[in-house]
Amino acid sequence: MWLLILEALAALAVLIFAVWWTMFSGRRREETPEDPPGEDPPPKA
């Protein structure tokens, strides 16, 4: 019985870690994207 509870807690910990990693491992807030989406780059002459 304790083994099932331990396994469930381990799976919950992995799930929480995966969600945390996905939310906070991306681009930093200070960084701005190179090209804003939906806008064409200016023509080069």
FISE-31620 format. One record per residue: chain; x, y, z of N, C-alpha, C, O, CB in turn. Coordinates in pm, 1 decimal. Glycine has a CB too. Example, Ala and Ser with C-alpha at 12.3 -4.5 7.8 and 13.67 -1.06 7.14 Angstrom:
REM FISE-31620
<'A'; <1319.0; -569.0; 780.0>; <1230.0; -450.0; 780.0>; <1320.0; -330.0; 780.0>; <1423.6; -331.9; 846.5>; <1130.8; -447.3; 904.6>>
<'A'; <1285.0; -225.0; 708.0>; <1367.0; -106.0; 714.0>; <1290.0; 3.0; 787.0>; <1340.9; 113.8; 803.9>; <1408.4; -59.8; 572.5>>
***
This chain:
REM FISE-31620
<'A'; <82.3; -119.9; 0.0>; <0.0; 0.0; 0.0>; <86.6; 126.2; 0.0>; <61.5; 220.6; -74.9>; <-93.6; -0.1; 121.1>>
<'A'; <189.6; 125.5; 86.1>; <277.1; 242.9; 92.0>; <352.4; 263.1; -37.9>; <384.5; 376.0; -75.2>; <375.7; 229.7; 206.7>>
<'A'; <380.4; 154.3; -106.3>; <451.0; 164.3; -232.7>; <364.9; 236.2; -337.4>; <417.0; 314.7; -416.6>; <490.8; 24.7; -282.6>>
<'A'; <236.9; 210.6; -338.1>; <146.9; 278.8; -431.0>; <138.3; 428.6; -400.5>; <138.5; 511.0; -492.0>; <7.3; 216.0; -425.3>>
<'A'; <131.0; 462.8; -273.9>; <126.4; 604.0; -234.9>; <257.1; 673.4; -272.2>; <256.0; 785.4; -323.2>; <99.4; 617.9; -83.3>>
<'A'; <368.2; 607.8; -247.0>; <498.6; 664.3; -281.9>; <510.6; 684.2; -433.0>; <561.2; 786.9; -478.2>; <611.9; 573.3; -231.2>>
<'A'; <465.3; 588.2; -509.6>; <470.1; 599.6; -655.4>; <378.6; 712.2; -704.8>; <415.1; 785.5; -796.8>; <429.8; 466.0; -720.6>>
<'A'; <261.8; 726.2; -645.3>; <170.4; 833.8; -683.8>; <230.7; 970.6; -650.2>; <218.3; 1064.3; -729.0>; <34.1; 816.6; -613.1>>
<'A'; <294.8; 982.6; -535.9>; <359.6; 1108.7; -499.6>; <476.2; 1140.2; -593.2>; <497.7; 1256.1; -628.7>; <408.9; 1103.2; -354.6>>
<'A'; <550.4; 1038.9; -632.8>; <660.7; 1060.1; -726.7>; <607.1; 1106.2; -862.6>; <664.6; 1195.8; -924.4>; <743.9; 930.5; -742.8>>
<'A'; <498.8; 1046.5; -908.6>; <439.1; 1087.2; -1035.9>; <385.7; 1229.8; -1026.6>; <397.5; 1306.2; -1122.5>; <326.2; 990.3; -1076.1>>
<'A'; <327.8; 1266.4; -914.1>; <279.0; 1402.9; -894.5>; <394.8; 1502.0; -894.0>; <384.0; 1610.7; -950.8>; <199.7; 1413.5; -763.4>>
<'A'; <504.0; 1465.4; -830.8>; <621.3; 1552.7; -828.5>; <677.2; 1572.4; -969.1>; <715.5; 1683.8; -1005.0>; <729.5; 1494.7; -736.2>>
<'A'; <682.5; 1467.3; -1048.2>; <730.5; 1479.0; -1186.1>; <636.8; 1567.3; -1266.9>; <683.2; 1648.9; -1346.5>; <743.1; 1340.0; -1251.8>>
<'A'; <507.5; 1553.0; -1248.6>; <410.8; 1636.0; -1319.6>; <426.7; 1783.0; -1282.8>; <428.0; 1869.0; -1370.8>; <268.7; 1589.6; -1289.3>>
<'A'; <438.7; 1812.2; -1155.2>; <455.7; 1951.2; -1111.4>; <586.1; 2009.1; -1164.6>; <589.5; 2124.4; -1207.4>; <452.6; 1960.4; -957.9>>
<'A'; <693.3; 1930.5; -1162.3>; <820.4; 1977.2; -1216.1>; <810.2; 2004.6; -1365.4>; <864.8; 2104.2; -1412.8>; <930.2; 1875.3; -1188.9>>
<'A'; <742.2; 1919.6; -1440.5>; <728.2; 1939.5; -1585.0>; <649.5; 2066.1; -1615.4>; <684.7; 2140.1; -1707.2>; <659.7; 1818.4; -1649.4>>
<'A'; <544.2; 2091.7; -1540.1>; <465.7; 2213.7; -1560.2>; <548.6; 2336.3; -1524.1>; <546.2; 2435.6; -1596.8>; <336.1; 2209.9; -1476.2>>
<'A'; <621.6; 2331.2; -1413.7>; <706.9; 2443.7; -1372.9>; <814.4; 2469.6; -1477.1>; <840.3; 2584.6; -1512.5>; <771.7; 2416.2; -1235.9>>
<'A'; <876.5; 2364.6; -1525.9>; <983.1; 2378.6; -1625.7>; <927.5; 2440.5; -1753.5>; <992.1; 2525.6; -1814.5>; <1048.2; 2241.4; -1656.2>>
<'A'; <809.2; 2398.5; -1793.9>; <748.3; 2450.9; -1916.1>; <712.3; 2598.2; -1900.5>; <728.8; 2675.5; -1994.9>; <623.5; 2369.8; -1952.7>>
<'A'; <664.1; 2638.1; -1785.1>; <621.3; 2776.2; -1765.6>; <737.4; 2873.3; -1752.4>; <729.6; 2985.4; -1802.6>; <534.7; 2785.7; -1644.1>>
<'A'; <845.1; 2832.4; -1685.8>; <947.8; 2927.9; -1647.6>; <1082.7; 2909.5; -1716.4>; <1178.0; 2979.3; -1682.0>; <967.5; 2920.8; -1502.6>>
<'A'; <1093.8; 2818.4; -1811.9>; <1224.2; 2799.0; -1874.4>; <1234.1; 2866.4; -2010.6>; <1333.4; 2848.1; -2081.0>; <1253.0; 2651.7; -1888.5>>
<'A'; <1133.7; 2943.4; -2048.8>; <1133.4; 3007.0; -2179.5>; <1212.7; 3135.3; -2182.6>; <1301.8; 3156.7; -2100.5>; <993.8; 3034.1; -2222.5>>
<'A'; <1180.0; 3220.3; -2277.3>; <1248.1; 3347.1; -2295.6>; <1223.4; 3438.2; -2175.8>; <1115.0; 3436.9; -2117.6>; <1202.0; 3414.9; -2425.1>>
<'A'; <1322.9; 3516.1; -2139.7>; <1310.8; 3608.3; -2027.2>; <1221.2; 3726.3; -2064.6>; <1205.4; 3757.1; -2182.8>; <1449.8; 3658.3; -1983.0>>
<'A'; <1163.6; 3790.9; -1966.7>; <1070.5; 3901.5; -1991.7>; <1140.0; 4022.3; -2052.2>; <1078.6; 4097.1; -2128.3>; <1001.3; 3942.0; -1862.9>>
<'A'; <1268.0; 4042.8; -2019.4>; <1338.6; 4160.2; -2068.7>; <1370.0; 4149.2; -2218.0>; <1385.8; 4250.2; -2286.6>; <1467.1; 4180.3; -1990.0>>
<'A'; <1378.5; 4026.9; -2266.9>; <1414.7; 4007.5; -2406.3>; <1297.1; 4043.2; -2496.6>; <1181.9; 4011.1; -2467.1>; <1459.8; 3862.6; -2430.9>>
<'A'; <1328.6; 4109.9; -2606.7>; <1225.7; 4140.5; -2704.9>; <1249.5; 4054.3; -2827.2>; <1364.4; 4024.7; -2860.1>; <1225.6; 4291.5; -2742.0>>
<'A'; <1144.2; 4013.6; -2894.8>; <1163.7; 3930.5; -3014.0>; <1230.9; 4010.0; -3125.7>; <1214.4; 4131.6; -3135.5>; <1029.2; 3874.4; -3062.9>>
<'A'; <1305.6; 3940.6; -3208.2>; <1375.3; 4005.9; -3319.4>; <1274.3; 4069.7; -3415.6>; <1282.9; 4188.9; -3444.9>; <1464.8; 3904.0; -3394.8>>
<'A'; <1181.1; 3991.7; -3463.5>; <1077.2; 4039.8; -3554.4>; <941.6; 4015.8; -3489.5>; <906.6; 3901.2; -3461.6>; <1086.1; 3969.0; -3693.7>>
<'A'; <864.7; 4121.0; -3465.0>; <731.0; 4100.0; -3407.3>; <645.6; 4016.9; -3502.5>; <652.5; 4035.6; -3624.0>; <661.7; 4235.8; -3377.2>>
<'A'; <565.8; 3926.1; -3448.9>; <484.2; 3840.6; -3536.6>; <379.8; 3922.5; -3612.8>; <321.4; 4016.7; -3559.3>; <414.5; 3730.6; -3454.2>>
<'A'; <358.2; 3885.0; -3737.3>; <255.7; 3950.8; -3817.9>; <304.6; 4072.6; -3892.8>; <229.1; 4130.4; -3971.0>; <142.5; 3990.1; -3731.6>>
<'A'; <426.9; 4113.0; -3872.0>; <479.4; 4230.2; -3942.6>; <589.0; 4186.0; -4037.5>; <671.7; 4101.3; -4003.9>; <533.0; 4336.6; -3843.0>>
<'A'; <588.7; 4244.9; -4157.5>; <693.2; 4216.3; -4254.4>; <815.7; 4302.0; -4221.6>; <802.2; 4415.2; -4175.1>; <643.4; 4242.8; -4399.7>>
<'A'; <934.1; 4247.6; -4245.9>; <1053.4; 4329.8; -4221.2>; <1060.6; 4443.2; -4321.7>; <1008.0; 4430.3; -4432.3>; <1181.8; 4244.3; -4228.2>>
<'A'; <1123.9; 4553.2; -4286.5>; <1132.5; 4666.7; -4379.8>; <1215.6; 4627.6; -4501.9>; <1311.1; 4550.9; -4490.2>; <1194.5; 4791.2; -4309.9>>
<'A'; <1179.4; 4680.1; -4618.6>; <1254.8; 4645.2; -4739.5>; <1395.2; 4704.5; -4734.3>; <1416.3; 4815.5; -4685.3>; <1181.0; 4694.5; -4865.5>>
<'A'; <1490.3; 4627.6; -4786.2>; <1628.8; 4675.3; -4788.1>; <1659.3; 4730.2; -4925.4>; <1639.6; 4661.3; -5025.5>; <1728.4; 4562.2; -4750.7>>
<'A'; <1707.8; 4854.8; -4932.2>; <1736.9; 4914.9; -5060.8>; <1885.4; 4921.2; -5085.9>; <1928.3; 4969.4; -5190.7>; <1677.2; 5052.6; -5069.4>>
***
